[in-house]
């Protein structure tokens, strides 16, 4: 994940709080840990989309990782079959790319909205 992206960091916090114990070792694309443990994950590619590396070395990228992540999150396994519905693959790819390409703008909007909620009326 992009360690400098506020939305990504928030998602990582949520995953850590809700994962089935020991399911993930989460590391930013920018980290030395990622470079040494997973040299097969190119930093530039990692900055474009999250990568999930399974213990057997299988790598899932972007929207392909989502069902594998959700299957390891408490209370979210029921969503996984939705990714197998007809048309789900192209829709999830489009949605993921749209979001990933705009993550910093989305983070800025969310930050602005959160700031407005804190102000007294």
Wavefront OBJ file of the C-alpha trace (Angstrom):
o trace
v 0.000 0.000 0.000
v 1.013 3.627 -0.408
v 2.368 4.572 3.011
v 1.987 8.297 2.288
v -1.697 8.098 1.330
v -4.063 8.980 4.197
v -6.874 6.829 2.772
v -4.512 3.861 2.392
v -3.195 4.344 5.938
v -6.754 4.474 7.266
v -7.627 1.306 5.386
v -4.569 -0.431 6.827
v -5.637 0.598 10.347
v -9.104 -0.824 9.682
v -7.635 -4.076 8.334
v -5.380 -4.433 11.400
v -8.362 -3.915 13.708
v -10.581 -6.411 11.855
v -8.331 -9.076 10.371
v -8.597 -12.683 11.358
v -5.616 -12.954 13.670
v -2.300 -13.189 11.843
v -3.756 -12.928 8.349
v -1.604 -10.057 7.125
v 1.814 -8.520 7.343
v 1.106 -5.028 6.076
v 3.936 -2.928 4.692
v 4.083 0.248 2.654
v 5.412 0.195 -0.898
v 8.087 2.654 0.210
v 9.483 0.432 2.986
v 12.772 -1.428 3.085
v 10.811 -4.372 4.529
v 8.785 -4.623 1.285
v 11.959 -4.437 -0.811
v 13.699 -7.187 1.141
v 10.717 -9.540 1.688
v 9.077 -9.119 -1.710
v 11.578 -8.040 -4.360
v 9.095 -9.370 -6.947
v 6.818 -6.428 -6.086
v 8.145 -3.485 -8.065
v 7.812 -0.167 -6.172
v 6.341 1.695 -9.166
v 3.719 -1.010 -9.680
v 3.008 -1.075 -5.948
v 2.372 2.681 -5.991
v -0.270 2.183 -8.690
v -2.158 -0.617 -6.911
v -2.011 -2.583 -3.689
v -0.362 -5.981 -3.872
v -1.291 -9.028 -1.832
v 1.384 -11.713 -1.695
v 0.151 -15.070 -0.406
v 2.441 -17.443 1.507
v 2.836 -19.591 -1.639
v 4.152 -16.553 -3.561
v 0.965 -15.887 -5.552
v 0.527 -12.146 -6.083
v -2.859 -10.447 -6.449
v -2.895 -6.837 -7.604
v -5.468 -4.107 -7.137
v -9.071 -5.248 -7.389
v -7.925 -8.881 -7.706
v -6.689 -8.674 -4.098
v -10.005 -7.426 -2.687
v -11.847 -10.769 -2.339
v -8.731 -12.357 -0.823
v -8.459 -9.530 1.687
v -12.159 -9.553 2.557
v -12.052 -13.313 3.098
v -9.581 -12.640 5.926
v -11.575 -9.840 7.578
v -13.984 -10.634 10.410
v -17.589 -10.280 9.280
v -16.864 -9.587 5.595
v -16.487 -13.047 4.075
v -20.097 -12.890 2.839
v -19.056 -10.210 0.308
v -16.515 -12.445 -1.443
v -19.057 -14.311 -3.673
v -20.146 -10.960 -5.140
v -16.779 -10.752 -6.889
v -17.693 -13.914 -8.842
v -20.947 -12.538 -10.256
v -21.121 -11.906 -14.011
v -19.704 -8.469 -14.768
v -18.117 -8.051 -11.344
v -14.526 -8.291 -12.589
v -14.674 -5.381 -15.049
v -16.756 -3.257 -12.662
v -14.389 -3.821 -9.743
v -11.401 -3.075 -12.029
v -12.952 0.205 -13.189
v -13.952 1.225 -9.643
v -10.567 0.288 -8.187
v -8.605 2.148 -10.892
v -10.819 5.217 -10.544
v -10.324 5.273 -6.773
v -6.592 4.448 -6.823
v -5.851 7.160 -9.386
v -7.677 9.755 -7.260
v -6.760 8.604 -3.740
v -4.932 11.800 -2.766
v -7.787 14.008 -3.976
v -10.289 11.787 -2.161
v -8.172 12.015 1.012
v -8.129 15.811 0.742
v -11.920 15.955 0.315
v -12.481 13.594 3.247
v -10.096 15.612 5.399
v -11.897 18.817 4.472
v -15.294 17.292 5.234
v -14.074 15.931 8.588
v -12.713 19.365 9.441
v -16.089 20.966 8.666
v -17.881 18.515 10.958
v -15.667 19.453 13.898
v -16.464 23.160 13.719
v -19.257 24.393 15.961
v -22.316 25.676 14.113
l 1 2 3 4 5 6 7 8 9 10 11 12 13 14 15 16 17 18 19 20 21 22 23 24 25 26 27 28 29 30 31 32 33 34 35 36 37 38 39 40 41 42 43 44 45 46 47 48 49 50 51 52 53 54 55 56 57 58 59 60 61 62 63 64 65 66 67 68 69 70 71 72 73 74 75 76 77 78 79 80 81 82 83 84 85 86 87 88 89 90 91 92 93 94 95 96 97 98 99 100 101 102 103 104 105 106 107 108 109 110 111 112 113 114 115 116 117 118 119 120 121
